Amino acid sequence: MNKNTELSPQEVIDITRRDFLATGTTGLGTLALASMLQKDGLIASTAHASMRNDPLAPKQSHFRAKAKNCILIYFEGAPSHIDLFDPKPKLQEMDGQKLPDSMLEKVRFAFIKKEGVRLMGSPRTFQRHGQCGTELSDLLPHIGSVADDIALIRGMHTTQFNHHPGQLLMNCGSPLFGRPTFGAWLNYGLGSEAENLPGYVVLTAGRGSSAGASAWTSGFLPTSYAGVLFRNTGDPVLNLSNPPGITAEMQHLGLDAIGDLNRLRYKYVADPEIKSRIASYELAGRMQTSAPELMDLSGESSDTIEAYGLNRKTPELKGGRGGGAGTYETFARNCLLARRLVERGTRFVTLMHASWDHHSNINTELPFAARMCDQPIAALIKDLKQRGMLDETMIIWASEFGRTPLGENRNASRGVTGRDHHPYGFSMWMAGGGIKGGRVIGKTDEIGWGVVEEPVSVPDFHATLLHQFGFDHELLNYRFQGLDFRLTGFEGANVVSRLVT
């Protein structure tokens, strides 16, 4: 050994001690401890798997899961439950009337001025669909055709009335920054069966959402569990293709060298982010072949393309809210890509569309948005069902809250054309993944203001989702800064039994 590279006896002791601690904290010692704690029901059976070479290696849930994959269809901005899912004949009768002052006394609005505010009925008509007879708006005829597969939750409520904290609560279980989304929690708890694609993929249409990447973050979990945003043009992930002059052999040698350096550094500091980085480099290499194949729809039949509506043209929409060139085509393509992703083992797919924030022009912009999504979503459900995948694939229609039965009057205008934010009662739906379709959960009052039967909180929704994936929501934890965090928080949550039995 060169004298300049020889280690002192103390340095040898330091390395030996460091290797021992690394083994004790990330190796056999932890695996043994995790096994004992798992038998006692104190941690999930997944805890020891996070230190395997692949952070996304498939893992076991607490009990037998009914759902295997999840497709979250998230409509940023808050679709109006009154105009889509929750018919209110009494509201129609009371159109233009004032609410009692007692109902408005302690209520906060984003923009509504309490003075002179009036109830606003809906111009939509509702009809019953399927054997279940669920009533849906005339804007959703295609989704109506799969009503028997859908569990409509009319009793949702939330604690947040502004968009960004509402989106954080719905996606992360907390209105605070830095928490993992439930897509990240599922990848942490279950891993992914997609060897050559990310376990969590995000596809977007329309304009950007107010929450941005915080709607698919891994928070304090290692970054391997974060959502990967796919682009709509070019490489799905930036810089996925090799630049000119870089051969496959050159790339292979370079990645091997980087991997060796990262593994040496991991041995020294045992930082799980280094393991995430190693896995990301390796996945990127595999994706260079798998991602182009995923995005190539030439193998899909013409009937499939037609069913999803990929050939529809986006109608012109002045103002741009929810619009933009190619929005209809992009959203339809994303629905089809979601099916292809879960076919290939991706655990969680988010389809994000913005915006449904209809403070004005609701009778123009809501029909635009509803017609954009109605056909592709119904086609996705039918396609999964026909392929025998719906039983294991959960589909969720979600947003941060609903919209008021009051017309928005922020400018004291008599020509009120929109609705404000409304957290006290709104609608979402779930299908597949063991969810019992053809039923309605919860009920709002006669004007759609508040929940009067079977209320479902955001933590209740999260507990139910985790239950379908085989987890006791109180046991799926991650220790961060001395505290065992969980998706459902610490204030209590219950599985909504009528959704799953």
Helices and strands as residue ranges (DSSP letters): G 3-5, H 9-26, H 28-39, G 47-51, E 69-76, H 81-84, H 89-93, H 101-104, E 126-129, E 134-137, H 141-144, G 147-149, E 150-156, H 163-172, H 182-190, E 200-206, G 212-215, G 223-225, E 228-229, H 248-269, H 272-295, H 302-308, H 327-343, E 348-354, H 362-386, G 390-392, E 393-398, E 402-407, E 419-422, E 426-431, E 439-441, E 443-444, E 451-453, H 458-468, E 478-480, E 483-485, H 497-500
